[in-house]
Amino acid sequence: MKKVINKGIISKNMQYAISSEIKRCETGIEDLDNILNGGFPEGNTILLSGACGTGKTTLSLEYSIRGALAEKNSLFISVTEPFNKLLLNTIPYDFYDSALIEKNKLIFVDLPMIYKRLGLKKSEFSSDDVKKLVQTIADIIKEGGIKKLVIDSITPICYHLNTKQKICDFILQIANMVSELDCTTVLVSEMLKGEGHSMFGVEEGLVDGVVLMENYERRGDLLRTLQIIKMRGTGHSRARYVIDLTKGGVLLTPLLKGD
């Protein structure tokens, strides 16, 4: 019995070796990559959760553009906003190059167009509808050689699923699919103010990582903050950081204790 137990023990050196061998997908956001010790573990699914106005779309857009600039083809699926309006309404990044779209390095897809192609006009999606949706996204990833995916946001999709079981099935199908395709994925999710969890209360437990973005009031000012809640496969800071959205990209600085 003792020998069997000893076989299951992993030394600290072995744990370090396993961690160091994990492939990283750099977010391209320097401060965030530093917090993550090099980036998201490749092929993982990350939930970017936060209330309205916290910068979720802006950060996700930079993640996609930076990937395209680094020769990692990126797909941004916009659920509620046409991509041309999306680009106009976000910060005009100094590093953005429209040629990325022309060269299919950066691909924008409006989800309503996918719904139309699949004939998904119902208010409630069936299990078969979910499978068709996930398979269609998989086909786009394969065809485009996509290595970075953003779905902004999954919350309206989940409203079509009606039950927590269907929501779980959808997120797990997405996570398994992108893992098999080595596509590192950010799922944006809305969070009600003061709730402490995403809209449906099940999203956080189904993904590999959770990045929380919040509005933080300090001395009458409303600051945007970011905090890594969990990230399987890598060590990371759990401190809260203040977000500054600039033309040069997202900047993060530690929120000082006592503030």
Protein Blocks (a to p, Z undefined) as FASTA:
>chain_A
ZZmmmmmpccfklmmmmmmmpccddehiaklmmmnonpacehiacdddddehilmmmmmm
mmmmmmmmnopacddddfkbcfklmmmmmccdfkbcfklmmnomaccddfklmmmmnopa
bfbdcfklmmmmmmmmmmmmmmnopabdcdddfklmmmmnopaklmmmmmmmmmmmmmmn
opacdddddddehklpafkopmmmmmmbdcddddddeehiacdddddfbdghiacdfbdc
dddddfkbpcdddddehZZ
